[in-house]
Amino acid sequence: MIAKHVVVIAASRGGVPVLRTLAAGLPADLDAAVCVVMHIGRHKSVLPELMARSGLLQAIHARDGEPLCAGRIYVAPTDRHLVIETQAQRVSLRLSDSAPENFSRPAADPLFRSASMVYEGCVTGVVLSGDLDDGAAGLAMIRARGGRCIVQNPADCEAASMPKAALRAVGAAAAVVEVSELAAAIVEAVRAGPCEERAMAGNWKIEEEARLAARGLVSPDELDGIARRSALTCPECGGTLWRIDNGQPHRYRCHTGHAFSDLSLEEGIAREVERALWSAARTVKERALFARERREWAVREGDAALVEIEDARIAETEALETILREALSEADADGKSAD
């Protein structure tokens, strides 16, 4: 039976045991389809088998063009976005190799956006344990179009960043639940149907962004219609980033399809800074080695003036090495504190 309601779930680090517990609690007669995105990148996934063994619902890797049926769990396969689309009045699943979002493919935001565009209020969005903020923007869109929002209690998570970001995006509109209560909360949300109130502020921009995102590569002029160009560049491809300001969370997108919410972009910039520092450290080390070689040559030739010059260069590079070591140590400490 084609699903009249869809539950979309985002999970990352710490999410596997939560998903197994959730699957164990879902009833066999659930009147909704369940779509799951787990951040696995290119790694082999056995999540469908784990969820199927844990509960009563059939769980499979989603297949391109497959109809969306109630009472079944569809898991995004390795290195593909999972989205929902309508063609010729038929709702089906589509697998996409478009650009990663929030450094992830599969990512939650494309699934959440597409679900809300097709099902409007008949969507329940669920954000579980994970790092950074994938799913926050998508959950905000689900809320804007009348869907229901469920977030795992951050205090109950192995990695609290994704749930915290989701709560910042939708606030009191989300039901915050413990792992043991997730299945019951989903069943209740499916039975309740769409919310009576919708968060409509900036809704046209949300919908237009979803349409552009579904196409992947778009023109700069099209992004100009919903966003403003920023001075920042995409940490994935180096292109210009557009900032989309229509509520929380703020989002950034480039015309090749990469997209970031605040925390993900901050992580990308931090990675670039660390790469730049390591590159600088390597270059300074090479300069010091070259200066020492030149000094040895000057000593053999008896060129006292050149020896003095190279001594000054060696002292300068040693001072720079000290500064870079301190900067790298500070960047490492900042990364660990963010974790």
N, C-alpha and C positions, 0 to 999 in steps of 0.2 A: 504493500500500500504506500503510495506516495506521501511523504511527510507533509503535514500541514503546519508543523512547528519544528524548529531546529535549535539544538543546543550546541553552541560552539565553545570549545575549551582550549585554553592556552596554558602550557606548562613548560618548565625548563628544569634547571637543577633542583633536585629534590622532588620532582613531580611524579616519578614512576610509582613509588608506593602509594601516593595519594590517588593516582588514577586507578590502581588496582583496588583500593578500598572503595572508591566511587563506583567502579564497575560491579563490585560485589553487592552494592546496595540498590542498584537500579532494577526496577521490576521488568519482567519479561514482556508485559503489555504496555511499556512506555509509549505514549502516543506522540513520539517525536523521533527525529533522527539526531544522532550525536556525531559531531565532527571534532576531531582532536588534532591540535598541532603541538608537537613536542620538538624542542630544539635539538635536532640530532645531526644537522649538517649532512655530510656525505657518509656518515657511519651507518652500518646496517642496523635496522630496527626490528626488534621482535616484540614491540609493544602490542600489536593486535593479538598475538598469541597469549601474552601475559594477561591482557584484559579479558579475553574470551575465557581463559581458564579460571578467572577470578569471579565471573558473574554469569548471568543468564542470557545476556544479549550476544548476538553474533558480532564479532569484531574483525575487521579486515582492513588491509591497505586500500585506500581509495583508488579507483581506476578512472581514467579519463573518459568522460562521456557517460558515466554510470548514473542512473536515476537515483534520487535521494529518497530512500525508503524509511518509514518509521520503524522503530524497534531494532535499529542496527547502528553499530559504532563504526565510523569511517576514520581511519588514521592517515594523516598526511605521510606519503612515502618519502624516502630519502631524497634530499636536495630538490624538492619540488614544492612550490606554493600550492596550497589547496584552496580553491575558491568555488563559489556556488554561482551558477548563471541560469538564465532562462532563454531558451531558444525555441521558437515556434510553440510557445505556451507550455514548454516542457522544462521542468526544473531538473538540472543535472549537475554533476561535479566536473570540475575542470582542473587539470594539473598544469601548472605554468612554470617555465624556467626563466621568468622575468627577473629583474635585478633583486638582490637581497634587500630586505628592509630591516632596519635595526640590526644589521650585520647577520641576519638569519634568513635561511631558505631551507625548509619552510618557516614562515613567520606567521604570527597570529593576526596582525593587523589586516593583511589582505583577506583572510578568511572572515574575520569579523565584519569588515566593510561590506564584502559581497553578500554575506548573509543578511545584513540589515537592508541592503538595496533590494533583495529579492523578497524577503519575508516581512519587511518592515517591523511591526510590533510583535510578530510571532517568532521572536528570537530570544533565547536566553544566553547571555554571554557569561562565561566563567573564567576567572583568572586565578591560577594556582601558583605554587612556589616557583621562583625563578629569579635570575639576575636581570638587572637593567629594567627596561620599561616597555618591552614589546607587549602589545595587547591593550595598553592604556588608551591610545587614540581610537582603536577599534571599539573598545567598550564604550567610549564617549559617544561614538556614532550610533551604537545600538541604543543607548539611552536617548539620544536626540530623536530617534525615530520610533520611540515608544516601546522598545524591548526591555527586558528585565536583566538585572546585573547581579552576579554573585561573585564574591571575592573570598578566597581562603584567608582566614585570620592570619595576619602577618606574624603574630606571636607563635603561631602553630606551624610555621614554615621553616624548612632548612635554609632557604634563600628568600628573604622578605621583600626584595626590591621590586619585583613585578607586582605583587599585591599592593604594596604601598603606593606605587605609581598609579595603579588602577583606581585606588581610593581617592587620590588627589584629583584624578580626572573626572570622577562621577560623584564624589562626596557621599552624602547621605542616601543617594539613590540606590546604592549597593547594599545587598544583604551580606554581612560579614559572618562567616560560619566556620566552625571547626571541621576538621577532616571527617569525623564520624557523622556529621550532619549534612555533608554535601549532597549526597544522593537524595535525601528527603527534601532538601531545599530546591533541587532541580525539579523533582516531581511536582512540588507545590507551584513552582513558577510556570511550568508547562500547563498545569490545570488552570492557573489564574489567567493566562492569556496576556494580551497587551496591557501596558500601563494606561491609566486614564489620562495622565498628563505627560506631555512630551517637552523635552528641552529643545526648543526650536531655534534658539539664538544662533545665527550664522549657519543655519542648516543647509542653505543652497551651496555654500562653499564646501561643506562636508560632502555633499552628494556629487558635486563637480569634481572634487579631488578623487573620490572613489571611481568615477568614470575615467578620469585621466590615468589613475594608477592601474586600472584594468588593462590599459593599452600598452603600458611599459614605456617605450620611447615616445616622447611628446615634444612639441616645439616650445622654445622659450616663450613665444607669444602666448601660448595657451596657459602656461604657468603664470605669466604676468596677469592673467585674468582673475586669478584666485589668490595670488600671493605677491610679495614684494622681494626683489632681489636683495640678498644680503652680501656683506663683504666676506662671508665664509665660503670655503670650498669643500667639496664632498671628500670625505676621508677615504672613500672607496675608489673614485675615478678622477678626482681633482677638478671636476667641473664646478660651475657656480651653483650655489644653493639658494633656493627660494624659501622664505619664511612664511608659513601659513598661520595667520593670526585669526582664529575664530573660536576662542575659548581654550580650555585646557584639554590635553597638554599642547604646548606649542610644538609645531612640527616643521621639519625642513625636508625639502625634496629637490633633487636635481632632474634635469630633463632626460637623463638616461634611465630613470626609474628608481634609483636608490632613495631611500627615505629614512628619516631618523626622528625620534622624539628626543626630548631634552637630554635624558640620561645617556641614551645611546650615542648621541652626537658628542657629548662630553667625553665618553669613553673613547670615541674615535679620535678626538683631538688629543687626548692624553697619550694614545698610542703613537700618534704622529710626533708629539714632543719627545717621547722616549726614543723613537727611532732616530730623530734628529740629534739627540744628545749622544747616542751610541755612535752615530756616524761622525759627529764632531770629535768624540773621544778617539776613534780610530785614526782620523786625519791628524790630530795633534800628536798621537803616538808615532805615526809615520814621520811627521816633521822632526820629532826629537831624534828618531833613529837616523834620519838623513843628516841632521846637524852633527851627530856624533861621528858618522862616517867621514863627513867633511873635516871635522876637527882632527881625526886620526890622520887623514891625508895631509892636513896643514902641519901637524907635528912632524911627520916624516919629511916634509919639504922644508921644515924650519921657518915657516911663515907665521911669525908671532902675531901679526896683525889679524890674520884670518883666524887663528886660534882664539883670539879675544872676541872676535865677532861671533864665532860658533858657540863659545861659552855663554855669551849673552842670549843667543837663540835657545840654547838648552835650558837655561834658567827660566826664560819666558815660557817655554812649552811645559816645563815642570809645574809652573804656577797655574797654567791653564788646565793641566791634567788634574790638579788638586780641586780646582773649581768645578770641573765636569764630574769628578767622582762624587763630590758633595751634592751636585744637582741630581745625579742618577740615584744616589742614596735617598734623597728627599722624594724623588718621583716614585721610587719603589715603596717607600713608607706611605705615601699618599694613596697608592693603589691598594695596599693591604688594608688601610683604614677604611677605604671605600667598600672593600669586600665585607 
